[in-house]
Amino acid sequence: MADKPCCEPVAQNDCCDGATVLIYPCSGSSDVGEISDHVGRLLTREGVGKMHCLAGIGGRVPGITLSAQAAGKILAIDGCPQDCASKTLSVAGIQDFSRVRVTDLGMPKGKTPVTEENTKVVAEKGIEALRTSALRATA
């Protein structure tokens, strides 16, 4: 059986010209990692894109990797300067993605409450990053 993308394409709102958008938060164990996870879930609920499995990319799960390669746009949400989401995508050969880093938005690791307000600030930056990015060449 040939490997196939694990998910059907999802039509998206006006954020990204109808492109399939996949969102990869780091979902790390710190406060800023938790915020990244909340942002991924919020953007999914709002129809901006679909939160996808970063661990599947790191584990080279074929269907998950193929879905990422076929996506029109990708947003990596890194919690801190370790940049685990971005590095995981890059190491797997997935390029041309947008990214936002929570700590770059005045939210220091280990000192930032996980609040709806902080989640919305990061989500807005993620939407802005997606809006200003071109469609991926491999899409």
PyRosetta script that sets phi, psi and omega in degrees:
from pyrosetta import init, pose_from_sequence

init()
pose = pose_from_sequence("MADKPCCEPVAQNDCCDGATVLIYPCSGSSDVGEISDHVGRLLTREGVGKMHCLAGIGGRVPGITLSAQAAGKILAIDGCPQDCASKTLSVAGIQDFSRVRVTDLGMPKGKTPVTEENTKVVAEKGIEALRTSALRATA")
pose.set_psi(1, 127.9)
pose.set_omega(1, -179.6)
pose.set_phi(2, -72.0)
pose.set_psi(2, 145.7)
pose.set_omega(2, 176.4)
pose.set_phi(3, -69.2)
pose.set_psi(3, 138.5)
pose.set_omega(3, 179.0)
pose.set_phi(4, -130.0)
pose.set_psi(4, 157.4)
pose.set_omega(4, 171.9)
pose.set_phi(5, -55.3)
pose.set_psi(5, 145.3)
pose.set_omega(5, -175.2)
pose.set_phi(6, -79.5)
pose.set_psi(6, -15.0)
pose.set_omega(6, -173.5)
pose.set_phi(7, -131.9)
pose.set_psi(7, 147.4)
pose.set_omega(7, 173.7)
pose.set_phi(8, -71.0)
pose.set_psi(8, 146.9)
pose.set_omega(8, 175.2)
pose.set_phi(9, -58.5)
pose.set_psi(9, 145.4)
pose.set_omega(9, -179.3)
pose.set_phi(10, -118.0)
pose.set_psi(10, 121.4)
pose.set_omega(10, 176.1)
pose.set_phi(11, -68.3)
pose.set_psi(11, 137.3)
pose.set_omega(11, -175.3)
pose.set_phi(12, -111.8)
pose.set_psi(12, 170.1)
pose.set_omega(12, -178.6)
pose.set_phi(13, -74.2)
pose.set_psi(13, -169.9)
pose.set_omega(13, -174.7)
pose.set_phi(14, -68.0)
pose.set_psi(14, -4.3)
pose.set_omega(14, 178.4)
pose.set_phi(15, -55.5)
pose.set_psi(15, -41.7)
pose.set_omega(15, -166.0)
pose.set_phi(16, -133.5)
pose.set_psi(16, 33.6)
pose.set_omega(16, 175.0)
pose.set_phi(17, 54.2)
pose.set_psi(17, 36.8)
pose.set_omega(17, 177.1)
pose.set_phi(18, 78.5)
pose.set_psi(18, 5.0)
pose.set_omega(18, -179.5)
pose.set_phi(19, -71.1)
pose.set_psi(19, 151.2)
pose.set_omega(19, 170.7)
pose.set_phi(20, -73.0)
pose.set_psi(20, 123.7)
pose.set_omega(20, -177.6)
pose.set_phi(21, -115.8)
pose.set_psi(21, 124.2)
pose.set_omega(21, 174.8)
pose.set_phi(22, -110.3)
pose.set_psi(22, 140.6)
pose.set_omega(22, -175.2)
pose.set_phi(23, -118.9)
pose.set_psi(23, 125.8)
pose.set_omega(23, -178.5)
pose.set_phi(24, -120.8)
pose.set_psi(24, 92.5)
pose.set_omega(24, 174.2)
pose.set_phi(25, -80.1)
pose.set_psi(25, 151.4)
pose.set_omega(25, 177.2)
pose.set_phi(26, -66.8)
pose.set_psi(26, -34.0)
pose.set_omega(26, -179.0)
pose.set_phi(27, 54.0)
pose.set_psi(27, 33.9)
pose.set_omega(27, -178.1)
pose.set_phi(28, -66.3)
pose.set_psi(28, 174.8)
pose.set_omega(28, -172.6)
pose.set_phi(29, -81.9)
pose.set_psi(29, -7.0)
pose.set_omega(29, 179.9)
pose.set_phi(30, -89.6)
pose.set_psi(30, 176.1)
pose.set_omega(30, 177.5)
pose.set_phi(31, -59.0)
pose.set_psi(31, -43.3)
pose.set_omega(31, -179.0)
pose.set_phi(32, -71.0)
pose.set_psi(32, -29.2)
pose.set_omega(32, 173.0)
pose.set_phi(33, -67.2)
pose.set_psi(33, -40.3)
pose.set_omega(33, 177.2)
pose.set_phi(34, -65.1)
pose.set_psi(34, -39.8)
pose.set_omega(34, 176.4)
pose.set_phi(35, -60.5)
pose.set_psi(35, -42.8)
pose.set_omega(35, 179.3)
pose.set_phi(36, -58.5)
pose.set_psi(36, -40.1)
pose.set_omega(36, 178.7)
pose.set_phi(37, -64.7)
pose.set_psi(37, -44.8)
pose.set_omega(37, 178.3)
pose.set_phi(38, -60.9)
pose.set_psi(38, -38.7)
pose.set_omega(38, 178.9)
pose.set_phi(39, -63.7)
pose.set_psi(39, -45.7)
pose.set_omega(39, 178.3)
pose.set_phi(40, -57.5)
pose.set_psi(40, -42.4)
pose.set_omega(40, 179.7)
pose.set_phi(41, -69.5)
pose.set_psi(41, -39.6)
pose.set_omega(41, 178.3)
pose.set_phi(42, -63.4)
pose.set_psi(42, -47.3)
pose.set_omega(42, -179.6)
pose.set_phi(43, -63.6)
pose.set_psi(43, -33.1)
pose.set_omega(43, 175.9)
pose.set_phi(44, -67.4)
pose.set_psi(44, -47.7)
pose.set_omega(44, 178.6)
pose.set_phi(45, -59.3)
pose.set_psi(45, -37.0)
pose.set_omega(45, -178.2)
pose.set_phi(46, -81.5)
pose.set_psi(46, -1.7)
pose.set_omega(46, 176.5)
pose.set_phi(47, 80.3)
pose.set_psi(47, 14.5)
pose.set_omega(47, 179.1)
pose.set_phi(48, -72.4)
pose.set_psi(48, -35.8)
pose.set_omega(48, -178.9)
pose.set_phi(49, -171.7)
pose.set_psi(49, -164.0)
pose.set_omega(49, -179.6)
pose.set_phi(50, -126.2)
pose.set_psi(50, 122.9)
pose.set_omega(50, 174.9)
pose.set_phi(51, -63.8)
pose.set_psi(51, 134.8)
pose.set_omega(51, -175.5)
pose.set_phi(52, -127.8)
pose.set_psi(52, 170.2)
pose.set_omega(52, -169.7)
pose.set_phi(53, -89.0)
pose.set_psi(53, 104.4)
pose.set_omega(53, 178.1)
pose.set_phi(54, -65.9)
pose.set_psi(54, -36.0)
pose.set_omega(54, 178.7)
pose.set_phi(55, -62.2)
pose.set_psi(55, -34.4)
pose.set_omega(55, 177.3)
pose.set_phi(56, -65.6)
pose.set_psi(56, -33.3)
pose.set_omega(56, 175.2)
pose.set_phi(57, -67.3)
pose.set_psi(57, -48.7)
pose.set_omega(57, 179.6)
pose.set_phi(58, -61.4)
pose.set_psi(58, -34.8)
pose.set_omega(58, 179.6)
pose.set_phi(59, -85.2)
pose.set_psi(59, 1.8)
pose.set_omega(59, 179.4)
pose.set_phi(60, 56.0)
pose.set_psi(60, 40.0)
pose.set_omega(60, 175.0)
pose.set_phi(61, -68.2)
pose.set_psi(61, 118.1)
pose.set_omega(61, -170.1)
pose.set_phi(62, -53.8)
pose.set_psi(62, -49.5)
pose.set_omega(62, -177.6)
pose.set_phi(63, -63.5)
pose.set_psi(63, -38.1)
pose.set_omega(63, 179.7)
pose.set_phi(64, -69.2)
pose.set_psi(64, -42.1)
pose.set_omega(64, 178.8)
pose.set_phi(65, -65.2)
pose.set_psi(65, -42.1)
pose.set_omega(65, 178.2)
pose.set_phi(66, -63.2)
pose.set_psi(66, -37.6)
pose.set_omega(66, 176.9)
pose.set_phi(67, -61.1)
pose.set_psi(67, -43.1)
pose.set_omega(67, 178.9)
pose.set_phi(68, -64.4)
pose.set_psi(68, -43.2)
pose.set_omega(68, -179.4)
pose.set_phi(69, -63.1)
pose.set_psi(69, -30.3)
pose.set_omega(69, -177.5)
pose.set_phi(70, -89.5)
pose.set_psi(70, -8.2)
pose.set_omega(70, -175.7)
pose.set_phi(71, -65.9)
pose.set_psi(71, 142.8)
pose.set_omega(71, 176.5)
pose.set_phi(72, -70.5)
pose.set_psi(72, -38.3)
pose.set_omega(72, 177.4)
pose.set_phi(73, -144.5)
pose.set_psi(73, 148.4)
pose.set_omega(73, 178.4)
pose.set_phi(74, -131.3)
pose.set_psi(74, 137.8)
pose.set_omega(74, 173.2)
pose.set_phi(75, -118.3)
pose.set_psi(75, 120.4)
pose.set_omega(75, 171.6)
pose.set_phi(76, -96.5)
pose.set_psi(76, 130.8)
pose.set_omega(76, 177.4)
pose.set_phi(77, -115.0)
pose.set_psi(77, 102.5)
pose.set_omega(77, 178.3)
pose.set_phi(78, -90.7)
pose.set_psi(78, 136.8)
pose.set_omega(78, 178.1)
pose.set_phi(79, -77.9)
pose.set_psi(79, -40.8)
pose.set_omega(79, -171.7)
pose.set_phi(80, -141.7)
pose.set_psi(80, -180.0)
pose.set_omega(80, -178.1)
pose.set_phi(81, -66.2)
pose.set_psi(81, -4.2)
pose.set_omega(81, 172.8)
pose.set_phi(82, -67.1)
pose.set_psi(82, -25.6)
pose.set_omega(82, 175.6)
pose.set_phi(83, 54.2)
pose.set_psi(83, 44.3)
pose.set_omega(83, -175.9)
pose.set_phi(84, -61.2)
pose.set_psi(84, -40.4)
pose.set_omega(84, 179.8)
pose.set_phi(85, -64.5)
pose.set_psi(85, -49.5)
pose.set_omega(85, -179.3)
pose.set_phi(86, -62.7)
pose.set_psi(86, -43.8)
pose.set_omega(86, -178.9)
pose.set_phi(87, -66.6)
pose.set_psi(87, -38.2)
pose.set_omega(87, 178.6)
pose.set_phi(88, -62.6)
pose.set_psi(88, -44.3)
pose.set_omega(88, 177.6)
pose.set_phi(89, -62.9)
pose.set_psi(89, -46.4)
pose.set_omega(89, -178.2)
pose.set_phi(90, -62.4)
pose.set_psi(90, -45.0)
pose.set_omega(90, -179.2)
pose.set_phi(91, -62.6)
pose.set_psi(91, -30.3)
pose.set_omega(91, 178.5)
pose.set_phi(92, -82.1)
pose.set_psi(92, 2.2)
pose.set_omega(92, 177.8)
pose.set_phi(93, 84.9)
pose.set_psi(93, 12.7)
pose.set_omega(93, 179.4)
pose.set_phi(94, -94.5)
pose.set_psi(94, 118.3)
pose.set_omega(94, -174.9)
pose.set_phi(95, -118.5)
pose.set_psi(95, -177.9)
pose.set_omega(95, 174.2)
pose.set_phi(96, 57.1)
pose.set_psi(96, 52.0)
pose.set_omega(96, 177.4)
pose.set_phi(97, -119.3)
pose.set_psi(97, 156.0)
pose.set_omega(97, 174.7)
pose.set_phi(98, -85.7)
pose.set_psi(98, 157.9)
pose.set_omega(98, 178.4)
pose.set_phi(99, -150.9)
pose.set_psi(99, 155.9)
pose.set_omega(99, 173.2)
pose.set_phi(100, -140.8)
pose.set_psi(100, 143.6)
pose.set_omega(100, 179.1)
pose.set_phi(101, -118.9)
pose.set_psi(101, 123.5)
pose.set_omega(101, -175.6)
pose.set_phi(102, -57.8)
pose.set_psi(102, -44.4)
pose.set_omega(102, -176.8)
pose.set_phi(103, -66.9)
pose.set_psi(103, -19.8)
pose.set_omega(103, 176.7)
pose.set_phi(104, -73.9)
pose.set_psi(104, -8.8)
pose.set_omega(104, -176.7)
pose.set_phi(105, -104.0)
pose.set_psi(105, 25.6)
pose.set_omega(105, 177.6)
pose.set_phi(106, 77.4)
pose.set_psi(106, 24.1)
pose.set_omega(106, -179.5)
pose.set_phi(107, -117.7)
pose.set_psi(107, 91.9)
pose.set_omega(107, -176.3)
pose.set_phi(108, -69.3)
pose.set_psi(108, 141.0)
pose.set_omega(108, 178.5)
pose.set_phi(109, -62.0)
pose.set_psi(109, 132.6)
pose.set_omega(109, 178.3)
pose.set_phi(110, 84.5)
pose.set_psi(110, -1.7)
pose.set_omega(110, -176.6)
pose.set_phi(111, -135.7)
pose.set_psi(111, 11.7)
pose.set_omega(111, -174.1)
pose.set_phi(112, -114.6)
pose.set_psi(112, 120.0)
pose.set_omega(112, 177.9)
pose.set_phi(113, -67.8)
pose.set_psi(113, 143.4)
pose.set_omega(113, 177.2)
pose.set_phi(114, -85.1)
pose.set_psi(114, 97.2)
pose.set_omega(114, -177.0)
pose.set_phi(115, -124.6)
pose.set_psi(115, 163.2)
pose.set_omega(115, 176.1)
pose.set_phi(116, -61.9)
pose.set_psi(116, -38.8)
pose.set_omega(116, 180.0)
pose.set_phi(117, -62.1)
pose.set_psi(117, -47.5)
pose.set_omega(117, 179.0)
pose.set_phi(118, -64.0)
pose.set_psi(118, -38.9)
pose.set_omega(118, 177.6)
pose.set_phi(119, -60.5)
pose.set_psi(119, -44.1)
pose.set_omega(119, -179.3)
pose.set_phi(120, -65.9)
pose.set_psi(120, -37.3)
pose.set_omega(120, 178.0)
pose.set_phi(121, -59.7)
pose.set_psi(121, -47.5)
pose.set_omega(121, -179.1)
pose.set_phi(122, -68.1)
pose.set_psi(122, -40.3)
pose.set_omega(122, 179.3)
pose.set_phi(123, -59.7)
pose.set_psi(123, -42.5)
pose.set_omega(123, 178.8)
pose.set_phi(124, -61.9)
pose.set_psi(124, -39.7)
pose.set_omega(124, 177.5)
pose.set_phi(125, -66.8)
pose.set_psi(125, -37.2)
pose.set_omega(125, 177.3)
pose.set_phi(126, -64.0)
pose.set_psi(126, -43.5)
pose.set_omega(126, 177.7)
pose.set_phi(127, -62.6)
pose.set_psi(127, -42.8)
pose.set_omega(127, 178.0)
pose.set_phi(128, -60.2)
pose.set_psi(128, -43.3)
pose.set_omega(128, 179.4)
pose.set_phi(129, -62.7)
pose.set_psi(129, -40.4)
pose.set_omega(129, 178.7)
pose.set_phi(130, -67.9)
pose.set_psi(130, -43.0)
pose.set_omega(130, -178.5)
pose.set_phi(131, -61.3)
pose.set_psi(131, -35.6)
pose.set_omega(131, -175.8)
pose.set_phi(132, -90.6)
pose.set_psi(132, 0.1)
pose.set_omega(132, -179.4)
pose.set_phi(133, -97.3)
pose.set_psi(133, 151.2)
pose.set_omega(133, 177.2)
pose.set_phi(134, -82.2)
pose.set_psi(134, 161.7)
pose.set_omega(134, 172.8)
pose.set_phi(135, -62.2)
pose.set_psi(135, 145.7)
pose.set_omega(135, 179.7)
pose.set_phi(136, -69.4)
pose.set_psi(136, 142.8)
pose.set_omega(136, -177.8)
pose.set_phi(137, -63.4)
pose.set_psi(137, -29.4)
pose.set_omega(137, -176.6)
pose.set_phi(138, -86.3)
pose.set_psi(138, -3.9)
pose.set_omega(138, -176.5)
pose.set_phi(139, -74.6)
pose.dump_pdb("model.pdb")
